[in-house]
């Protein structure tokens, strides 16, 4: 048995089989005991993070806490290079050869347009061949196959699985389970319930990074987050990433009952972020450098609670947008509803369409990093607001 296999058998997630665990017999005589998803997710985040690396390098992408500032900025540099090289034929030809020996499965069991197409385009940019399952009813899950077995099948055919699932923590659990059963390929979380959306957060930070390059960078800025801050996985993930920077003020602007969750508040406080809570959007607009708008996540309603919100108090219009400083930027993870008027799209502060385009480059950069191909690219520093 190799050292890595022994690590997973004897590590902190291993235990003797109990009535709530499942076990698998290995040909070498060992019995591998699997924690249930609830048991696994009760482990502290700090204990889970090392299992998403191989030889000190990113392997699975599960959460924003995996990205310290130096790693983020290295990936931003790769994305800059991809963006520059993709503007001409020779550059595209070079990029398309980098990972043409790899195959990726896009397994999206929760509706997606932008994230799915962004990952698909990112794979195509660096030459990865793709397969996809977006409707489980058209797969063997219709016959009763478990998701765990389906993903094990994918890992036999593909070198990477990119997945989105409505169940919080499920992507993490799948990565753990695949590692423990000996069929491990990198798993990328494309959105997991209400908890995490790490690649969305990366492209958000990349857009901030480019926008503020001529203004001293991301540190020392004031950020407003507006809308459903309790259930939005994108806004949760971006706050975790931003907390890697210094001297930050966060203005959390949300209806009663939709504010930042206590665990995230605790984390931000520990990182020195100055938190300000309010439901008065117009009072905050003149004070901020960046405003991050979100829609109400009514798909998670239990009793129609979203319908009781007066959304007019948490929306940007063609009138109140002018309260923002001229240098400020407006971001949104999309899709949007009425929280940003379409009349703002031509406003120079509106960066959400650039944010969308940046997703392709940041996800392609992440793919290159995971497979160790990023070092084959020159680093190109671009100074741009987009």
N, C-alpha and C positions, 0 to 999 in steps of 0.2 A: 504494500500500500504506500502511495507516495505521500510526501510531507503535507501537501495541500489537503488531500483527502483525510488524513489523520487530524488536521486542524479542524475540519468541519465535524468530524465525529466526536472529538474531545473538547470542542470549544464551548463557549457559554450557552449556545443554543441546544446543545446535546443533552439528553437525559434518558433514563431508562423508560421503556414504554409504560404508559399508564392508561387508565380507562378512557381518557379524552384525547389520546395521541394515536397517531398511526405509525406503523413501523414497516420498514422494508428490509428484506434479507439481502445481503450482498454476497457475491460469490466467494469472497475471501473469508466468510464466516462471521463477519461483523453484522450486527443488527443496527440499522440506522433508525433512530426515533425522531419523528417529526412533531414539532410543536403545532398546535392549532393556530389559526390566524390570530385569535384573541390573545393567546399566550405569547405569540411572537411580538405582537404590537405593544404588549405591556413592558417589553424590555426598553430601557432608556435609549433615546436616540443616539447618545454618545457611544453606547455599546454596539449599536447596529451599524454605525457608519463604517468601521473597518472592514466589514464583510462585503462592502460594495466596491472594494479595491482589489487589484491584483498587483503584487510586487510594488506597492506604493503608488499605483497609477489608477485613475478612474476606470471602472469597469461597468458596473450597473449605474444608471442615473435615476435616482429615486426622489431626492429632495434638495431643496436649496441649501441646506446646511452642509452639503458636500463640497460647496464651492467657496473656498477662501478667496480673498481678494487677488492674490498673485495668480491663482489658477484662472479666475474669471478674466483677468486682463490679458493673460496669455491667449485664451480662447478669443477674446476680442481682436487681438492682433492677427490671428489666423482668419477671422471673419473679414477683417479689412483687406487682407490679401485676396481672399476669394472674391470679394466684391470688385476689386480692381481687375483681377484676371478674367472675370466672367464677361467683360465688356467687349472682348474680341475673340475671333475664331480660334486663334492659336492657343489663347489662354483656356478656352473651354475644352479644346481637344486635350490639353495637358491634364486638366482637372478630371476629365472623364476617364482617364486611365488609372487614376490613383487607387481606386477601390473596385475596379471592374471584376475582380475575382471574389467579391463578397455579395451575399444575398441577404435581404432584410424582409421580414414579415411585418406588415402593418396590421395589427389586430385591434380594431376599434369597435368595442361593443357599446359605446355611448356616442350619440350623434356628434359629428365633427365635420366642419368644412375647412376652416383655416388651418388648424393644426395638422389634419390629415394631409391636405394638399401641400402644406409647407414642408412636412417631412418627406413626402413623395418627391417633391421638386429638389429638396436637398440631397436625397439619395441619387437622383438622376444627375445632379450637378457633379458628383464625385464618382459616378460610374457604377453605383450599386444597383443590382437587379432586385426588383421588388415583387412580393406577392401580397395579397390583401384579403382580409375577412372583415367586413363591416356589418354584416347581418348574420348572427349566429344561426338563424333559421335556415340558412343556405349551407350550413356546415354540418358535421356529424354531431354537433351539440343538439341538433333537432332530433337525433336518434337517442339522446340521453347521455352522450359523452360529456364528462366534466370539463370545466375550463382548464383545470390542472392538467388533465390528459391531453387536451387540445394543444396547450402550449408546449408540452413535452414533445408532441408530434412536430410542431413548428421547429423546435430546437434540433430536431434530427435532419431537417431539410435546409435550415437557414442559419446564417452566422450571427444574426441579431434579431431581436423581437422588440418592436416599438408598439406599445399598447396603451389604450385608454379604457378605463372601466369605471362605472358609477360607484363601486364599493370603496370606501376609504381604506387605504392601506393594502389593497389587494395586489397592486403592482409590486410592492415591497415583499409581500408574502410569497408571490410567485418566484421572485429572484432568490429568496431564501430556499424555497422548496427545490428549485432547479439545481442550486448549488449542492444541496444535501443529497440529491438523488443521482448526481453524477452526470447530468445532461445540461451543463451550464453553458449558455451563451449570454452575451450582454443583453440586459433588459432595460429599455428606456421608458420612463414614465411619461406618457403624453397627456396626463390628466387623471387624477385618482380621487373620485368622490369630491368631498368638500375640503380635502386636506392639502394637496400639493399639485403644482403644475410647474416643475423646475425649468423646463426649456422656455416656457412663456416668460418666466422671470428673467432668464438670461437675456432674451431678446429685448425685454424692457430695459434692463440695465445697460445693454449695448447701445440702445437708442439714447439713453441719458448720457452715457459716456461720450458718444459722438456729438451730442447737442451741446454739452458743457465743456468741450475740450478747450475752447478759447476763453472760458470763464472760470478757470481754476479747477475744473473737474467736478466730480459728484459730491465730494466732501464739502461741508460748510454751506449746504443748501437747505432750503425749506420746501417740504413736500406735503401736498394735500392729497388725501385719499377719500373719495366720495362714493357713497352708495351702500351696498350690502357688504360690509366689511367683516361680518361674522361668517358668512357662508361662501364667499368668493375665494376659490383656491388660488387664482392668479394673484390677487392682491395680497393674500397671505404669503405666498411664495416670494413676491417682490419685496415685501417688508423684511423678510429674513435675509435676502441678499443685500439689500441696502444697508442693513445693520453692520456690514463689514467695513463701512466707511465712517469717518469721524465728523463730529460737530454737526449733527443733523437735528432738524426739527420736523416732526411729523404732526400734521393736523388731521385728525380722524373725524370726518364729517359724515355722520350716519344717523338714520332714524333711531328712536329708542328701541332697544331690543336687537339692533343690527350692528352693534359696535364690535370692535376688535375683541377676540376671545381672550380670556384671562391668561392662558399659557403664552400667547404671543405677546401680550402686554408685559409679562414678566421677562421674557427673553429680550425684548427691546429695552426695557429698563436696565437689565444687566449689561447691555452693550452701550449704555450711555446715551441712548436716543431720548431726546426731550419730546414727550407726548403731550398733545393738547387735544381735548375732546370738545366737540361742539356740534350743533345741528344748524348753525348759521353760516351757510356757504358764502354769501356775499360779503360778510365781514372778513373772511379769510382771504378771498381772492387777491386783494392788493398786496398781500404779504408773502406770496409763495413764488418759487422759481419753477415748480412743476406741479401740475394737477393731474392726478390719476383717477379717471372716471370709471365707474363700473355699473353694470346693470343690476337689477334686483334678481336674485337667484331663486325665482319662484318655483322652479322644479323641485326644490327641497321643502316646499311648504307642507305643513302638517294639517293646517286648518284655515287656509286662505289668508294667512297673516300678511302676505305681500300686498294684497288688495287694499289694506288699510293705510298704506303709506301715501302721503301727499308728495308725489314725485316732483312736483314743480319746485319744491324747496331744495331739491338735490340734482338740479339740472343746469347745464350751461346753455345759455341762449345767445342770440346775436346782440342782446343788450348787455347782459352782465359779463360777457367774455371780455369786454373792454375795461373791466376793473382789474384784470390781470396786468402785471408789468409787461412791457413790450418784449422783453427777452424770455419770458416764461414759455414753457412748452406744455401742450395738452396731450396726454396719452390715454389710451383705452385698449384693453385686451381684445375687445370685440367678441361677439356681435353687440352692437349698440341698439338701443330702442330710442326712447325720447330724452335720455339723459344728456345727449349732445345734439343740438339742432344741426341739421344738414347744412344750414346756412353758414356754419362755422368752418366747413371743410376747406374753404379757400383762404381762411385766416392764416397768416404766417406762423402763428403759434401752434396750429394743429399739426401734430406729428404722428398721428395714429396710423396713417397710411404708410408713412416711412417705417414706422414700427412694424407693421405687417410685413413689408418687404424684407426688413432686417432679419425676420425669423428664418428665412431660407438660408442666409449666410451663417447665422449663428448655429443653426442645427447641422449644417454641413461641416462647419468647423468642429463641432462636437464629435461628429462621426469620424473625422480625420484624427482627432485626438485619441479617441477610444481605440482605434486600430493602429495608432503609432505612426501615422503618415503626416502629421502636421509638421514634423521637422524637415520634410522635403520641400517646404514652401519658404520663400523669402518673406520677411516681415515688412509689410508696407504700412506706414503710419499715415492715415488720411485725416485731414482736419475738415470736418463737415458738420453741418447742423442736422443732417438727415440720417 
